[in-house]
Amino acid sequence: MLHRDLLVAGRLVKGTGVETVFSPWDGREVGTVAVAGPDEVESALASAAQTAPAWGTAPVRERQALLRRVAQILRDRADEWVQSMVEEIGKPVRAARGEILRASITFDLAADELTRPTGVVIPADFDPRGDGVSIKTGRFPVGVVLCITPYNWPFNLAAHKVAAALAAGNTVVVKSPSLAPFCGQALAHILDEAGCPPGVAQILNCDNTLAERIVRDDRVAVVSFTGSLRVGRHIQATVPHKKVLLELGGDAYVLVGPDADLDDAAARTVASAYGYAGQVCVSTQHVRCHEAVYGQFVEVLTRRTDSVPTGDPALDGTVCGPLVNVTAADRVMEWVEEAESVGARVLAGGHRVGNTVWPALLADVPGSVRLATEEVFGPVATVAPFGTWSEAFAMVNASRFGLQAGVFTRDLHVAEAAFHQLRVGGVVVNDAPSLRFDNMPYGGDHDSGNTREGVRYAMAQLATTRVQLVRSSDLHR
């Protein structure tokens, strides 16, 4: 059984309470974790604010060395962190291994970025007033960054915020996900083991009332949030005077052209839609296929959906494990049943045992139901035909979300048209929309957010740009 104390200002503390964590797979008790109270929150904020100036001017080599050590600890003890995810959030073991690898890569990428120039020299002599004037820009830390991270990728999505913020010279306070507190505290202990100076990075498991207090605190310069649209908009409204970076949800589309490799498209779509029970912001929710091959494709897609290995997340072959809790499972089933009640057909799956919902594929889904208009965040996909590419692009653009989309085609003109016409943050050609590499800009538009992560791009968002103008004739050494 696990027990995690809080790490605040470089010290292990018991917090003001204890939370018991239960496995979403079989309901057994996983362990207990400390919960922060007002005193721990104040200590964390004070320590982060006090440490920020020193960390912001620390030599690049010190920041880089810390990030490299974190990456190495993640690799060296990967099995420990994988087991934590399997037990705490029901993440299939194969997906958990992939996450730890990616988290280590993300910290290494942040270290790599510190060797690259960030400032630019700007000419001034295009204007007569600019003779003898030199202009340059530089990036500087903002101070204290509050990172609010979700349960579904508790290591790598936290890494995208923490590694980028630390590399940029900021200190961080992290509100760990309430559904994955062990993973959050594990990352705190990894940072401490790597030699992170006290106060530079602190990860708190606390209730939402205290989290909102941190959001409002004047010592916090930037809030970086990944999670639901509802909470993200609430944070934005709470502190309209602050920089609030939002990475929200999506209802990602896959478009399958008449020239696509249908079996490959079906295999990649199924892995995207049902892997980790669809609890991924860019998991495929809507599949649209050209009418010329629609019947053939649906047959392949249905067969593959029916064969997705589902069940115990500790088994190496499992692709679709349980949803994170009974509330999530209830909601997903409710949405499927709502769609069925107004004419949708379940082509595959859709039954439930405990918190596990078997991968469901639905056709003839009316546009008025929640499954058609909201993010399901579960192992459910809809399928329908389209007649022309213009029609297919319009389907994607009609969504309130805009994170990523997948397009299967052999036609370069179609691929380019999708890139220019789809109003999403990323267009993935000949793969599913869940494909992401950790150095690329990642984020969405509309109700999917207002920022781009990916280490280089996150570092730019978590810094302030300053310009210096120098009239050289007036300078003396």
Summary of the structure (lengths in Angstrom):
residues: 477
radius of gyration: 23.7
end to end distance: 64.4
largest distance: 80.3
contacts: 1727
relative contact order: 0.13
helix: 42%
strand: 23%
